[in-house]
Amino acid sequence: METTRQQKIARQIQKDVAEIFQKEGAPIIRGSLVTVTTVRMSPDLGYAKIYVSIFPFEHSPAVMQEIERNNRVIRHALGQRIRNQLKNVPEIQFFLDDSLEYIDHIDRALKEN
């Protein structure tokens, strides 16, 4: 169970990372639509797991690889935004949230029947 502080910091990081992708992430996301779906914070606020959804789904592996390659750049940009709220910028890890792809797959399967 996450504490209120973890939830607040997670929401702030979610908002800021989405803004980073929108404003500074054009070379990273390469024309794909990247949505930050969830952020999970460790109890000590030292680590953040960031779940992203990528559309179109076919570009997911390439975009995820590019996001991982630019992890330090993204973390630095995040640090510039949250430097007044947190003492240390958390280490960030990105994970693919494929729930939308799964929903689309189920929807197509239902339409076929």
C-alpha positions in Angstrom: 0.0 0.0 0.0 1.5 3.3 -1.1 1.5 6.2 1.4 -0.1 9.5 0.5 3.3 11.1 -0.1 4.3 8.3 -2.5 1.0 8.8 -4.4 1.5 12.6 -4.6 5.1 12.3 -5.8 4.1 9.6 -8.3 1.3 11.8 -9.7 3.8 14.7 -10.0 6.4 12.5 -11.8 3.7 11.1 -14.1 2.7 14.7 -15.1 6.3 15.8 -15.5 7.5 12.8 -17.6 4.4 13.2 -19.8 5.3 16.8 -20.3 8.9 15.9 -21.1 7.8 13.4 -23.8 5.4 16.0 -25.2 7.8 19.0 -25.3 11.3 17.6 -25.5 10.8 14.0 -26.5 10.3 14.3 -30.3 13.6 12.6 -31.2 13.1 9.9 -28.6 9.5 8.9 -29.4 9.8 9.3 -33.2 6.3 10.2 -34.1 4.6 7.7 -31.8 2.0 8.5 -29.2 3.5 7.8 -25.8 1.3 8.0 -22.7 2.5 7.7 -19.2 -0.1 5.4 -17.6 1.2 4.8 -14.1 4.1 5.6 -11.8 5.0 3.5 -8.8 7.3 4.9 -6.2 9.5 2.9 -3.8 8.8 3.6 -0.1 12.1 5.6 0.2 11.2 7.6 -3.0 14.5 6.5 -4.5 13.1 4.5 -7.4 10.2 5.2 -9.8 8.8 2.6 -12.1 7.2 4.4 -15.0 4.7 2.5 -17.2 4.2 3.8 -20.7 1.7 2.9 -23.4 2.9 3.4 -27.0 0.7 3.7 -30.1 1.0 2.4 -32.7 1.8 -0.9 -31.0 4.2 -2.1 -33.7 6.6 0.7 -32.8 6.7 -0.3 -29.1 10.1 -2.2 -29.1 11.9 0.5 -31.0 10.5 3.3 -28.9 11.1 1.5 -25.6 14.7 0.9 -26.7 15.1 4.6 -27.5 13.5 5.6 -24.2 16.0 3.4 -22.3 18.9 4.8 -24.3 17.8 8.3 -23.2 17.0 7.4 -19.6 19.7 9.8 -18.2 18.4 12.7 -20.4 14.9 12.1 -19.2 15.9 11.8 -15.6 17.9 15.1 -15.9 14.9 16.9 -17.3 12.7 15.4 -14.5 15.3 16.6 -12.0 15.0 20.1 -13.3 11.2 20.0 -12.8 11.1 18.4 -9.3 14.2 19.8 -7.7 12.1 21.9 -5.3 9.9 19.0 -4.2 12.5 16.3 -3.6 15.9 16.2 -2.2 17.1 13.5 -4.6 15.9 12.7 -8.1 14.7 9.0 -8.1 16.2 6.4 -10.3 13.7 5.7 -13.1 12.9 2.6 -15.0 10.5 2.4 -17.9 8.1 -0.5 -18.5 5.8 -1.1 -21.4 2.1 -1.0 -20.4 0.5 -3.2 -23.1 -3.0 -3.2 -21.6 -4.4 -1.0 -24.4 -2.9 -3.5 -26.9 -4.6 -6.4 -25.0 -7.9 -4.5 -25.0 -7.6 -3.9 -28.7 -6.8 -7.6 -29.3 -9.9 -8.7 -27.3 -12.1 -6.2 -29.1 -11.0 -7.5 -32.5 -11.5 -11.1 -31.4 -15.1 -10.3 -30.2 -15.9 -8.5 -33.5 -14.8 -11.5 -35.5 -17.4 -13.8 -33.8 
